[in-house]
Amino acid sequence: MRLFALSLVKDRLDFYQRILKGEHIRNIEDAEGKKMNDSYLSKKLDALYPGFKMLYNKISGFVHFSKECIDFNNDKIETEDSFLMYIRLSETTEIPIREKVDYAFNMFMTGKELSKLLNGYKLSMAGFMKGTN
């Protein structure tokens, strides 16, 4: 998604230089003056690839500390007067096969769509880099 942000700015060279200096993409504005945080970028990609935002939300939940992460990595023990929760690192063998397939399919679809975008950058970036030398 963040590489996609390159296609949304007025000045790609400025964008590239700001990233090299360590600036976060979320603090950089696109050509419309909108800050390019992950939520905004996922909405823009969803307009190009309907369903992308749903995939992004589902998959990012396993990367960032979230409900998906907590649900997967905890054990709950409830009694009449107490509630205990143990957070642990889970083994992939503990994941039901249907969840493995769902996760793998979503990662594949996300990668497939992002690959289309990256292939489009090959030629434009080659010309862009030649112009900076």
DSSP file (Angstrom, degrees, kcal/mol; ACC not computed):
  #  RESIDUE AA STRUCTURE BP1 BP2  ACC     N-H-->O    O-->H-N    N-H-->O    O-->H-N    TCO  KAPPA ALPHA  PHI   PSI    X-CA   Y-CA   Z-CA
    1    1 A M     >        0   0    0      0, 0.0     4,-1.1     0, 0.0    44,-0.0   0.000 360.0 360.0 360.0 -39.2    0.0    0.0    0.0
    2    2 A R  T  4  +     0   0    0      1,-0.2     4,-0.4     2,-0.2     3,-0.1   0.830 360.0  51.3 -72.2 -29.7    2.8    2.4    0.9
    3    3 A L  T >4 S+     0   0    0      1,-0.2     3,-1.4     2,-0.2     4,-0.4   0.864 103.5  60.2 -69.7 -34.8    4.5    1.9   -2.5
    4    4 A F  G >4 S+     0   0    0      1,-0.3     3,-1.8     2,-0.2     4,-0.4   0.821  90.1  71.3 -57.8 -31.8    1.1    2.6   -4.1
    5    5 A A  G >X S+     0   0    0     -4,-1.1     3,-1.7     1,-0.3     4,-0.6   0.802  83.7  69.8 -56.6 -29.6    1.3    6.0   -2.3
    6    6 A L  G X4 S+     0   0    0     -3,-1.4     3,-0.6    -4,-0.4    -1,-0.3   0.822  94.7  54.3 -57.7 -32.0    4.0    6.9   -4.8
    7    7 A S  G <4 S+     0   0    0     -3,-1.8    -1,-0.3    -4,-0.4    -2,-0.2   0.584 103.6  57.4 -79.1  -9.0    1.4    7.0   -7.6
    8    8 A L  G <4 S+     0   0    0     -3,-1.7    23,-3.0    -4,-0.4    24,-0.2   0.526  87.9  88.5-100.9  -7.1   -0.8    9.5   -5.7
    9    9 A V    <<  -     0   0    0     -3,-0.6     3,-0.2    -4,-0.6    21,-0.1  -0.551  69.6-136.0 -94.8 158.3    1.7   12.3   -5.2
   10   10 A K  S    S+     0   0    0      1,-0.2     2,-0.6    -2,-0.2    -1,-0.1   0.902  98.2  37.4 -72.8 -43.0    2.4   15.3   -7.5
   11   11 A D     >  -     0   0    0      1,-0.2     4,-2.2     2,-0.0    -1,-0.2  -0.884  62.3-177.2-119.8 100.2    6.2   15.1   -7.2
   12   12 A R  H  > S+     0   0    0     -2,-0.6     4,-2.9    -3,-0.2     5,-0.2   0.861  85.2  54.8 -65.8 -36.4    7.6   11.6   -7.0
   13   13 A L  H  > S+     0   0    0      2,-0.2     4,-2.5     1,-0.2    -1,-0.2   0.924 109.3  47.4 -64.2 -43.5   11.2   12.7   -6.6
   14   14 A D  H  > S+     0   0    0      2,-0.2     4,-2.4     1,-0.2    -2,-0.2   0.926 113.0  49.5 -61.1 -45.3   10.2   14.8   -3.5
   15   15 A F  H  X S+     0   0    0     -4,-2.2     4,-2.2     1,-0.2    -2,-0.2   0.944 111.6  48.7 -57.2 -50.5    8.2   11.9   -2.1
   16   16 A Y  H  X S+     0   0    0     -4,-2.9     4,-2.2     1,-0.2    -2,-0.2   0.905 112.1  48.3 -58.5 -45.8   11.2    9.5   -2.6
   17   17 A Q  H  X S+     0   0    0     -4,-2.5     4,-1.4     1,-0.2    -1,-0.2   0.875 109.7  52.1 -66.0 -37.8   13.6   12.0   -1.0
   18   18 A R  H  <>S+     0   0    0     -4,-2.4     5,-2.4     2,-0.2     4,-0.2   0.891 110.0  48.9 -66.0 -38.7   11.4   12.5    2.0
   19   19 A I  H ><5S+     0   0    0     -4,-2.2     3,-1.7     1,-0.2    -2,-0.2   0.915 108.0  54.5 -65.8 -42.5   11.1    8.7    2.5
   20   20 A L  H 3<5S+     0   0    0     -4,-2.2    -1,-0.2     1,-0.3    -2,-0.2   0.820 104.8  54.9 -60.5 -30.5   14.9    8.4    2.3
   21   21 A K  T 3<5S-     0   0    0     -4,-1.4    -1,-0.3    -5,-0.1    -2,-0.2   0.493 126.3-102.4 -81.6  -3.5   15.2   11.0    5.1
   22   22 A G  T < 5 +     0   0    0     -3,-1.7    -3,-0.2     1,-0.3     2,-0.2   0.537  67.2 152.8  98.2   7.2   12.9    8.9    7.3
   23   23 A E      < -     0   0    0     -5,-2.4    -1,-0.3     1,-0.1     2,-0.3  -0.477  46.6-117.6 -70.9 141.1    9.6   10.7    7.0
   24   24 A H    >   -     0   0    0     -2,-0.2     3,-1.8     1,-0.1     4,-0.3  -0.589  11.1-132.6 -79.6 138.9    6.6    8.5    7.5
   25   25 A I  G >  S+     0   0    0     -2,-0.3     3,-2.1     1,-0.3    11,-0.7   0.846 104.2  68.5 -58.5 -34.5    4.2    8.2    4.5
   26   26 A R  G 3  S+     0   0    0      1,-0.3    -1,-0.3     9,-0.1    11,-0.2   0.702  99.5  50.8 -60.5 -18.2    1.3    8.9    6.9
   27   27 A N  G <  S+     0   0    0     -3,-1.8     2,-0.4     9,-0.2    -1,-0.3   0.434  94.5  88.4 -97.6  -1.0    2.6   12.4    7.2
   28   28 A I  S <  S-     0   0    0     -3,-2.1     8,-2.1    -4,-0.3     2,-0.3  -0.795  72.2-134.1-100.9 139.9    2.9   13.1    3.5
   29   29 A E  B     -A   35   0A   0     -2,-0.4     6,-0.2     6,-0.2    -2,-0.1  -0.663  12.7-132.8 -93.4 147.6    0.0   14.5    1.5
   30   30 A D    >   -     0   0    0      4,-2.5     3,-2.0    -2,-0.3   -21,-0.3  -0.166  45.3 -80.7 -81.8-174.3   -1.2   13.1   -1.9
   31   31 A A  T 3  S+     0   0    0    -23,-3.0   -22,-0.1     1,-0.3    -1,-0.1   0.711 132.5  54.7 -63.6 -20.5   -2.0   15.3   -4.9
   32   32 A E  T 3  S-     0   0    0    -24,-0.2    -1,-0.3     2,-0.1     3,-0.1   0.384 121.0-106.6 -93.5   2.7   -5.4   16.1   -3.4
   33   33 A G  S <  S+     0   0    0     -3,-2.0     2,-0.4     1,-0.3    -2,-0.1   0.648  74.9 137.9  83.1  15.1   -3.9   17.3   -0.1
   34   34 A K        -     0   0    0      1,-0.0    -4,-2.5     6,-0.0    -1,-0.3  -0.791  58.4-116.6 -97.8 135.4   -5.0   14.2    1.9
   35   35 A K  B     -A   29   0A   0     -2,-0.4     2,-1.3    -6,-0.2    -6,-0.2  -0.495  25.9-130.6 -68.4 137.3   -2.6   12.6    4.4
   36   36 A M        +     0   0    0     -8,-2.1    -9,-0.2   -11,-0.7    -8,-0.1  -0.489  44.0 156.8 -96.3  66.7   -1.7    9.1    3.2
   37   37 A N     >  -     0   0    0     -2,-1.3     4,-2.6   -11,-0.2     5,-0.2  -0.347  59.2 -97.3 -79.1 171.0   -2.3    7.0    6.3
   38   38 A D  H  > S+     0   0    0      1,-0.2     4,-2.6     2,-0.2     5,-0.2   0.865 123.5  53.7 -60.5 -37.7   -3.0    3.2    5.9
   39   39 A S  H  > S+     0   0    0      2,-0.2     4,-1.8     1,-0.2    -1,-0.2   0.937 111.6  45.1 -62.6 -46.0   -6.8    3.7    6.2
   40   40 A Y  H  > S+     0   0    0      1,-0.2     4,-2.2     2,-0.2    -2,-0.2   0.925 114.0  49.0 -63.5 -45.2   -6.8    6.3    3.4
   41   41 A L  H  X S+     0   0    0     -4,-2.6     4,-2.4     1,-0.2    -1,-0.2   0.890 109.5  51.8 -64.1 -38.9   -4.5    4.2    1.2
   42   42 A S  H  X S+     0   0    0     -4,-2.6     4,-2.0    -5,-0.2    -1,-0.2   0.867 109.4  50.5 -67.5 -33.9   -6.6    1.1    1.7
   43   43 A K  H  X S+     0   0    0     -4,-1.8     4,-1.4     2,-0.2    -2,-0.2   0.904 110.5  49.5 -67.0 -40.9   -9.7    3.0    0.7
   44   44 A K  H  X S+     0   0    0     -4,-2.2     4,-1.0     1,-0.2    -2,-0.2   0.910 113.0  46.6 -64.4 -41.5   -8.0    4.3   -2.5
   45   45 A L  H  X S+     0   0    0     -4,-2.4     4,-3.4     1,-0.2     3,-0.3   0.859 106.7  58.4 -68.1 -34.5   -6.9    0.8   -3.3
   46   46 A D  H  < S+     0   0    0     -4,-2.0    -1,-0.2     1,-0.2    -2,-0.2   0.833 100.6  57.0 -64.0 -31.1  -10.4   -0.6   -2.7
   47   47 A A  H  < S+     0   0    0     -4,-1.4    -1,-0.2     1,-0.2    -2,-0.2   0.856 115.4  37.0 -66.7 -33.9  -11.7    1.9   -5.3
   48   48 A L  H  < S+     0   0    0     -4,-1.0    -2,-0.2    -3,-0.3    -1,-0.2   0.866 132.6  26.8 -82.1 -39.8   -9.3    0.2   -7.8
   49   49 A Y  S >< S-     0   0    0     -4,-3.4     3,-2.4    -5,-0.1    -1,-0.3  -0.788  86.5-141.8-127.4  85.2   -9.7   -3.3   -6.5
   50   50 A P  T 3  S+     0   0    0      0, 0.0    -3,-0.1     0, 0.0    -4,-0.1  -0.197  88.8  30.4 -51.5 132.0  -13.1   -3.8   -4.8
   51   51 A G  T 3> S+     0   0    0     -5,-0.1     4,-2.1     4,-0.0     5,-0.2   0.217  85.4 110.9 101.2 -12.2  -12.7   -6.0   -1.8
   52   52 A F  H <> S+     0   0    0     -3,-2.4     4,-3.2     1,-0.2     5,-0.2   0.920  75.4  52.6 -60.8 -44.0   -9.1   -4.9   -1.1
   53   53 A K  H  > S+     0   0    0      1,-0.2     4,-2.8    -4,-0.2    -1,-0.2   0.890 108.4  50.8 -61.5 -39.6  -10.1   -3.0    2.1
   54   54 A M  H  > S+     0   0    0      2,-0.2     4,-2.2     1,-0.2    -1,-0.2   0.935 113.2  45.5 -62.6 -45.3  -11.8   -6.1    3.5
   55   55 A L  H  X S+     0   0    0     -4,-2.1     4,-2.8     2,-0.2     5,-0.3   0.925 112.9  50.8 -62.7 -44.4   -8.7   -8.2    2.8
   56   56 A Y  H  X S+     0   0    0     -4,-3.2     4,-3.0     1,-0.2     5,-0.3   0.937 111.1  47.7 -59.3 -47.9   -6.5   -5.6    4.3
   57   57 A N  H  X S+     0   0    0     -4,-2.8     4,-1.0     1,-0.2    -1,-0.2   0.903 114.4  46.7 -61.1 -41.8   -8.5   -5.3    7.4
   58   58 A K  H  < S+     0   0    0     -4,-2.2     4,-0.3    -5,-0.2    -2,-0.2   0.932 118.7  39.4 -67.2 -45.9   -8.6   -9.1    7.8
   59   59 A I  H >X S+     0   0    0     -4,-2.8     3,-1.6     1,-0.2     4,-0.6   0.888 110.1  57.0 -74.9 -39.5   -4.9   -9.7    7.2
   60   60 A S  H >X S+     0   0    0     -4,-3.0     4,-2.9    -5,-0.3     3,-0.7   0.774  93.8  70.6 -66.1 -22.5   -3.6   -6.7    9.1
   61   61 A G  H 3< S+     0   0    0     -4,-1.0     8,-0.7    -5,-0.3     5,-0.3   0.771  98.9  48.5 -62.4 -25.1   -5.4   -7.9   12.2
   62   62 A F  H <4 S+     0   0    0     -3,-1.6    -1,-0.2    -4,-0.3    -2,-0.2   0.647 115.2  44.5 -87.7 -16.2   -2.8  -10.7   12.4
   63   63 A V  H << S+     0   0    0     -3,-0.7     2,-0.2    -4,-0.6    -2,-0.2   0.863 112.1  50.4 -92.3 -44.1    0.1   -8.4   12.0
   64   64 A H  S  < S-     0   0    0     -4,-2.9     2,-0.5     1,-0.1     5,-0.3  -0.630 103.6 -89.5 -96.3 153.9   -0.9   -5.6   14.4
   65   65 A F  S    S+     0   0    0     -2,-0.2     2,-0.3     4,-0.1    -3,-0.1  -0.497  77.8 130.2 -62.8 116.0   -2.0   -6.1   17.9
   66   66 A S  S  > S-     0   0    0     -2,-0.5     4,-2.7    -5,-0.3     5,-0.2  -0.857  74.3 -75.4-156.2-178.3   -5.8   -6.5   17.5
   67   67 A K  H  > S+     0   0    0     -2,-0.3     4,-3.4     2,-0.2     5,-0.3   0.908 127.0  52.3 -58.5 -44.3   -8.8   -8.6   18.2
   68   68 A E  H  > S+     0   0    0      1,-0.2     4,-1.9     2,-0.2    -1,-0.2   0.919 111.3  47.2 -59.3 -43.4   -7.7  -11.3   15.7
   69   69 A C  H  > S+     0   0    0     -8,-0.7     4,-2.0    -5,-0.3    -2,-0.2   0.923 115.3  44.6 -64.3 -45.3   -4.3  -11.5   17.4
   70   70 A I  H  < S+     0   0    0     -4,-2.7    -2,-0.2     2,-0.2    -1,-0.2   0.926 112.1  51.8 -67.2 -44.9   -5.8  -11.7   20.9
   71   71 A D  H >< S+     0   0    0     -4,-3.4     3,-0.6     1,-0.2    -1,-0.2   0.881 115.3  43.0 -59.2 -37.6   -8.5  -14.2   20.0
   72   72 A F  H 3< S+     0   0    0     -4,-1.9    -1,-0.2    -5,-0.3    -2,-0.2   0.842 117.4  44.7 -76.8 -33.7   -5.8  -16.5   18.4
   73   73 A N  T 3< S+     0   0    0     -4,-2.0    15,-2.7    -5,-0.2     2,-0.3  -0.079  99.9  73.4-109.2  33.6   -3.2  -16.1   21.2
   74   74 A N  E <   -B   87   0B   0     -3,-0.6     2,-0.4    13,-0.2    13,-0.2  -0.984  54.4-149.3-144.5 159.4   -5.1  -16.4   24.4
   75   75 A D  E     -B   86   0B   0     11,-2.2    11,-2.8    -2,-0.3     2,-0.4  -0.988  19.7-152.8-120.8 134.6   -6.8  -18.9   26.7
   76   76 A K  E     -B   85   0B   0     -2,-0.4     2,-0.5     9,-0.2     9,-0.2  -0.909   9.8-172.4-111.8 135.9   -9.7  -17.7   28.8
   77   77 A I  E     -B   84   0B   0      7,-3.1     7,-3.2    -2,-0.4     2,-0.4  -0.974   9.5-175.8-125.8 116.5  -10.7  -19.3   32.1
   78   78 A E  E     +B   83   0B   0     -2,-0.5     2,-0.2     5,-0.2     5,-0.2  -0.932   6.1 172.1-115.8 135.5  -13.9  -18.1   33.6
   79   79 A T        -     0   0    0      3,-2.7     3,-0.2    -2,-0.4    -2,-0.0  -0.688  52.0 -87.9-123.1-177.5  -15.3  -19.1   37.0
   80   80 A E  S    S+     0   0    0     -2,-0.2     3,-0.0     1,-0.2    -2,-0.0   0.864 125.1  21.6 -61.6 -35.5  -18.3  -17.8   38.9
   81   81 A D  S    S+     0   0    0      1,-0.0     2,-0.3    -3,-0.0    -1,-0.2   0.335 122.8  41.1-118.7   7.5  -16.2  -15.1   40.6
   82   82 A S        -     0   0    0     -3,-0.2    -3,-2.7     2,-0.0     2,-0.4  -0.974  51.8-152.5-151.7 166.3  -13.2  -14.5   38.4
   83   83 A F  E     -B   78   0B   0     -2,-0.3     2,-0.4    -5,-0.2    -5,-0.2  -0.967  15.8-175.5-142.4 121.3  -11.9  -14.3   34.9
   84   84 A L  E     -B   77   0B   0     -7,-3.2    -7,-3.1    -2,-0.4     2,-0.4  -0.940   3.3-170.5-118.8 141.9   -8.3  -15.2   33.9
   85   85 A M  E     -B   76   0B   0     -2,-0.4     2,-0.6    -9,-0.2    -9,-0.2  -0.995   5.6-161.0-132.9 129.9   -6.8  -14.7   30.5
   86   86 A Y  E     -B   75   0B   0    -11,-2.8   -11,-2.2    -2,-0.4     2,-0.5  -0.941   7.1-155.8-109.5 121.7   -3.4  -16.2   29.4
   87   87 A I  E     +B   74   0B   0     -2,-0.6     2,-0.3   -13,-0.2   -13,-0.2  -0.841  26.9 159.8 -96.4 133.0   -1.8  -14.6   26.4
   88   88 A R        -     0   0    0    -15,-2.7     2,-0.5    -2,-0.5    -2,-0.0  -0.903  46.1 -96.9-143.3 167.7    0.7  -16.9   24.7
   89   89 A L        -     0   0    0     -2,-0.3     2,-0.3   -15,-0.0   -16,-0.0  -0.825  45.5-141.0 -89.0 129.0    2.4  -17.5   21.4
   90   90 A S        -     0   0    0     -2,-0.5     2,-0.3     2,-0.0   -17,-0.1  -0.617   4.1-127.5 -94.5 150.4    0.5  -20.0   19.4
   91   91 A E    >   -     0   0    0     -2,-0.3     3,-1.9     1,-0.1     4,-0.3  -0.675  22.2-122.6 -87.5 147.6    1.9  -22.7   17.2
   92   92 A T  G >  S+     0   0    0     -2,-0.3     3,-1.3     1,-0.3    -1,-0.1   0.754 110.6  68.9 -63.8 -21.1    0.7  -23.0   13.7
   93   93 A T  G 3  S+     0   0    0      1,-0.2    -1,-0.3     4,-0.0     4,-0.1   0.702  91.8  61.2 -68.6 -17.2   -0.4  -26.5   14.4
   94   94 A E  G <  S+     0   0    0     -3,-1.9    -1,-0.2     2,-0.1    -2,-0.2   0.563  82.8  96.5 -85.1  -8.6   -3.1  -25.0   16.7
   95   95 A I  S <  S-     0   0    0     -3,-1.3     5,-0.1    -4,-0.3   -23,-0.0  -0.688  82.9-116.8 -84.2 128.6   -4.8  -23.2   13.9
   96   96 A P    >>  -     0   0    0      0, 0.0     4,-1.8     0, 0.0     3,-0.8  -0.345  25.2-117.4 -60.7 145.9   -7.8  -25.0   12.4
   97   97 A I  H 3> S+     0   0    0      1,-0.3     4,-2.6     2,-0.2     5,-0.2   0.835 112.9  58.2 -57.4 -37.1   -7.2  -25.9    8.7
   98   98 A R  H 3> S+     0   0    0      1,-0.2     4,-2.2     2,-0.2    -1,-0.3   0.868 107.4  47.7 -63.7 -34.9  -10.1  -23.7    7.5
   99   99 A E  H <> S+     0   0    0     -3,-0.8     4,-2.6     2,-0.2    -1,-0.2   0.866 110.6  51.7 -72.6 -35.9   -8.5  -20.6    9.1
  100  100 A K  H  X S+     0   0    0     -4,-1.8     4,-2.8     2,-0.2     5,-0.2   0.934 112.3  46.0 -62.7 -45.4   -5.1  -21.5    7.6
  101  101 A V  H  X S+     0   0    0     -4,-2.6     4,-2.8     2,-0.2     5,-0.2   0.923 113.5  49.0 -64.3 -44.3   -6.7  -21.8    4.1
  102  102 A D  H  X S+     0   0    0     -4,-2.2     4,-2.5    -5,-0.2    -2,-0.2   0.932 114.0  45.5 -61.1 -46.6   -8.6  -18.5    4.6
  103  103 A Y  H  X S+     0   0    0     -4,-2.6     4,-2.5     2,-0.2    -2,-0.2   0.931 114.4  48.1 -63.5 -46.2   -5.5  -16.7    5.7
  104  104 A A  H  X S+     0   0    0     -4,-2.8     4,-2.5    -5,-0.2    -2,-0.2   0.906 112.2  49.5 -62.4 -42.0   -3.4  -18.1    2.9
  105  105 A F  H  X S+     0   0    0     -4,-2.8     4,-2.8    -5,-0.2     5,-0.2   0.932 111.6  48.3 -63.1 -45.8   -6.0  -17.3    0.3
  106  106 A N  H  X S+     0   0    0     -4,-2.5     4,-2.3     1,-0.2    -2,-0.2   0.898 112.5  48.5 -62.5 -40.7   -6.3  -13.7    1.6
  107  107 A M  H  X S+     0   0    0     -4,-2.5     4,-2.6     2,-0.2    -1,-0.2   0.911 112.0  50.2 -64.4 -41.7   -2.6  -13.3    1.6
  108  108 A F  H  X S+     0   0    0     -4,-2.5     4,-2.6     2,-0.2    -2,-0.2   0.941 111.8  46.8 -61.0 -48.3   -2.4  -14.7   -1.9
  109  109 A M  H  X S+     0   0    0     -4,-2.8     4,-2.1     2,-0.2     5,-0.2   0.894 113.2  48.9 -63.8 -40.2   -5.1  -12.4   -3.2
  110  110 A T  H  X S+     0   0    0     -4,-2.3     4,-2.4    -5,-0.2     5,-0.2   0.939 113.2  47.3 -64.2 -45.9   -3.5   -9.3   -1.6
  111  111 A G  H  X S+     0   0    0     -4,-2.6     4,-2.2     1,-0.2    -2,-0.2   0.880 109.8  54.0 -61.8 -39.2   -0.1  -10.2   -3.0
  112  112 A K  H  X S+     0   0    0     -4,-2.6     4,-1.4     2,-0.2    -1,-0.2   0.926 111.7  43.6 -62.4 -46.4   -1.6  -10.8   -6.5
  113  113 A E  H  X S+     0   0    0     -4,-2.1     4,-1.4     1,-0.2    -2,-0.2   0.900 114.5  49.0 -68.5 -40.6   -3.2   -7.4   -6.6
  114  114 A L  H  X S+     0   0    0     -4,-2.4     4,-2.5     1,-0.2    -1,-0.2   0.845 105.5  59.2 -68.0 -31.6   -0.2   -5.6   -5.2
  115  115 A S  H  X S+     0   0    0     -4,-2.2     4,-2.5     1,-0.2    -1,-0.2   0.882 101.4  54.8 -62.5 -38.4    2.0   -7.4   -7.8
  116  116 A K  H  X S+     0   0    0     -4,-1.4     4,-1.3     1,-0.2    -1,-0.2   0.920 110.0  46.6 -59.9 -43.3   -0.1   -5.9  -10.5
  117  117 A L  H  X S+     0   0    0     -4,-1.4     4,-0.9     1,-0.2     3,-0.3   0.928 111.6  50.2 -64.2 -45.2    0.7   -2.4   -9.1
  118  118 A L  H >X S+     0   0    0     -4,-2.5     4,-0.9     1,-0.2     3,-0.8   0.876 105.0  56.9 -64.8 -37.5    4.4   -3.2   -8.7
  119  119 A N  H >X S+     0   0    0     -4,-2.5     3,-0.6     1,-0.3     4,-0.6   0.860 103.5  55.3 -61.3 -33.8    4.7   -4.4  -12.3
  120  120 A G  H 3X S+     0   0    0     -4,-1.3     4,-0.9    -3,-0.3    -1,-0.3   0.753 103.1  56.3 -68.9 -23.6    3.3   -1.0  -13.4
  121  121 A Y  H <X S+     0   0    0     -4,-0.9     4,-3.3    -3,-0.8     5,-0.4   0.702  86.5  81.2 -80.6 -19.2    6.1    0.7  -11.5
  122  122 A K  H <X S+     0   0    0     -4,-0.9     4,-1.7    -3,-0.6    -1,-0.2   0.940 101.2  32.8 -53.9 -54.1    8.9   -1.1  -13.2
  123  123 A L  H  X S+     0   0    0     -4,-0.6     4,-2.0     2,-0.2     5,-0.2   0.919 120.7  48.8 -71.1 -43.6    8.9    1.1  -16.3
  124  124 A S  H  X S+     0   0    0     -4,-0.9     4,-1.9     1,-0.2    -2,-0.2   0.896 114.2  46.0 -67.2 -37.2    7.9    4.3  -14.6
  125  125 A M  H  X S+     0   0    0     -4,-3.3     4,-3.0     2,-0.2     5,-0.2   0.851 107.9  57.3 -72.7 -33.4   10.6    3.9  -11.9
  126  126 A A  H  X S+     0   0    0     -4,-1.7     4,-1.9    -5,-0.4    -2,-0.2   0.937 112.3  41.4 -61.1 -45.2   13.3    3.0  -14.4
  127  127 A G  H  X S+     0   0    0     -4,-2.0     4,-1.7     2,-0.2    -2,-0.2   0.871 114.2  53.4 -67.7 -37.3   12.7    6.2  -16.2
  128  128 A F  H  X S+     0   0    0     -4,-1.9     4,-0.7    -5,-0.2    -2,-0.2   0.923 110.0  46.5 -63.8 -45.9   12.4    8.1  -12.9
  129  129 A M  H >X S+     0   0    0     -4,-3.0     3,-0.8     1,-0.2     4,-0.7   0.876 109.4  54.0 -68.8 -36.9   15.7    6.8  -11.6
  130  130 A K  H >< S+     0   0    0     -4,-1.9     3,-0.8     1,-0.2    -1,-0.2   0.888 105.7  55.0 -61.8 -37.5   17.5    7.6  -14.9
  131  131 A G  H 3< S+     0   0    0     -4,-1.7    -1,-0.2     1,-0.2    -2,-0.2   0.689 103.3  55.9 -69.6 -18.7   16.3   11.2  -14.6
  132  132 A T  H <<        0   0    0     -3,-0.8    -1,-0.2    -4,-0.7    -2,-0.2   0.615 360.0 360.0 -90.0 -12.5   17.8   11.5  -11.2
  133  133 A N    <<        0   0    0     -3,-0.8    -1,-0.2    -4,-0.7    -2,-0.1   0.469 360.0 360.0 -82.6 360.0   21.3   10.6  -12.2
